[in-house]
Amino acid sequence: MKTILYIIQKEFLQIFRDRMMLPIIFVIPIFQLLILAHAATFEIKYVDLGIIDLDQSLASRALVRKFEASPFFRVKARSFSLDKLSEEMQNSRVEQILYIPANFNNELENKHPVKIQLITDAVDGAAAGIMNTYALSIVKDFNRNLLIQSKTLPLNIKSIETRTSYWYNPDLDYKTFMIPGILVLLVSIIGLFLSGLNIVKEKEIGTIEQLNVTPIKKHHFIIGKLTPFWFIAMFDLFFGLVLAKFVFHIPIVGSIGLIIFVASIYLVLVLGIGLFISTLADTQQQAMFIAWFFVVIFILLSGLFMPVENMPDWAQVINIINPIAYFIDFMRMVMLKGARFADVSYHIISITIYAILSISLATWRYKKVV
Amino acid sequence: MISIKNLYKSYGNIQALKDISVEIHEGELFGFIGPDGAGKTTLFRILTSLLIPDSGSARVIDLDVVNDYKKLRTQLGYMPGRFSLYQDLTVEENLNFFAGIFKTTLQENYELIKPIYHQIEPFKKRRAGDLSGGMKQKLALSCALIHKPKVLFLDEPTTGVDAVSRKEFWEMLQSLKKQGITIVVSTPYMDEAALCDRIALIQKGELLDIDKPQNIIDRYSHFLYGIKADRMYDLVNQLREHPQCLSAYLFGEYIHFASISEIDINQLKEDIVNSGIEQVEIIQLKANIEDSFMDLMAKAEK
């Protein structure tokens, strides 16, 4: 037991003597939260619109005015030439083009169906979908007014009115959605990289040789090595939660105690993977590459940036072994929905089993290799 | 004290150790002498329980290096060839850490390491990485001694250390020997062999000879001459053509020329001068340990 304390003491001495460590521990969380929370957003503030109104009639101007009045659209260009606006779109100066043909008003008055055209820059498919939805809702609204005006529909028609309410994130604030996930990212990266690299460093500089001729037991060494990083990652999670609550004003609906409890298990899992990587690698460079390989795959599949449900089946299968996916889902449920123990028991059980597996596998391999 | 029997170890196709058997007595200062790649480090790693031999056995302090490694590790001190302490920790922190994991304290064994440690004590707040080569050796030796080991393994302790520090280091070993610690040391430097009680010459994983340094030298059976002249390189080549020549190589300012039978020095000198080389000087030499080693190596090659 005392041996473990000696190792922990030594680790903390080395960690705090490393001039890069304090910035890593304090600055990385702040930057990740600041940059990722603000930058990683799918919200579209406004659409740069180009307008071609070949009709120049009352009706066509009414439609254009509706677009102008919408907070989502910024009219960037007007022209009578589709070629000219196509060029503008090519240069990314406009994102969407509204094309009103010359016979728009006439056809409407003759009660013929009319066609207008919407051209959308769809390089970013997700954004194009959102832009299209915005534009269509304006056109639909315009259409409804026309119908009422032309009295083809009785004025007192009982139309269906949709009222949308957004639960758990009423303002549709993207930060609210992102920050629980970014906190997970934070502790995963800190835990995985620090532990993986640290043990490989002992191999690389040869100190492991001197340690191996001492009576240190392997499990003493592993516990002594991993404990400091467990504390650092826990500290960072706590620090991140404080930032989220008081700087970003993210509502934390669920129990902080539950978050800390599950995080403490989750970190055992992450440190286990770190230790496992350190048994595969001989140099810090190798360890870095292996760790990145896992982290990139796990993060992209985790549902941090895109919903897991939209991924192909095989990708969803991979997520069964993706620890980050479990913890992100857990964090969102607890922080935003206020999920209680029973609601997330599946996540907790999965993380616990995974933690036991990863630390045992890593310990077994460590004993075999070193 | 240490009993090595028929030890074999190979890495893939490379035979690192071949049938090594040595007995080392208690309180002895024993040296393994051999060039780089001879297998010294492999042997030390087996004796310190870091490597498992392919076959054969080794017992250190009557403990088997494979089966009793746990107990053995509490009683041996090992100083690897490469500096293996924490460079980012201070002298004092390194010592306290190693004392701690051996369940002892610096104070408890201060007397044992004092002669070595007091030389670096003024720098105890300095990081190990900032020490000079010689001071690093002293710190490493202090750390290896901190738990009062019964036997000390030093793998090439003086490689890369300046001449003065090397001399000091050997003096420290002699004083540790007086305290009853068995010391096993390896070195590629032949001149250090004479400072050991007994030595084993090792080459390509095989033992060539084990004995007191003087006995090995005394067994040298050839006639040895030291020759110098103005064009040493041409001279070496010429001597190698000599019918009586066993070996001829440059050693310091003389060429060591070993011959099968006794040679008439004046005759040899005349022959050399006739070939156009001047300022020729020939003396009769006593073999040193390096001559013996070269001779044993040549015999092993055949």
Interface residues (C-beta under 8 A of the other chain):
Chain A: K2 T3 Y6 I7 Q9 K10 L13 Q14 R17 D18 I205 G206 T207 E209 Q210 L211 N212 V213 T214 P215 I216
Chain B: T48 S49 L50 K70 R73 T74 L76 Y78 P80 R82 F83 S84 L85 Y86 Q87 D88 L89 E93 F97 F98 G100 I101 F102 K103 C143
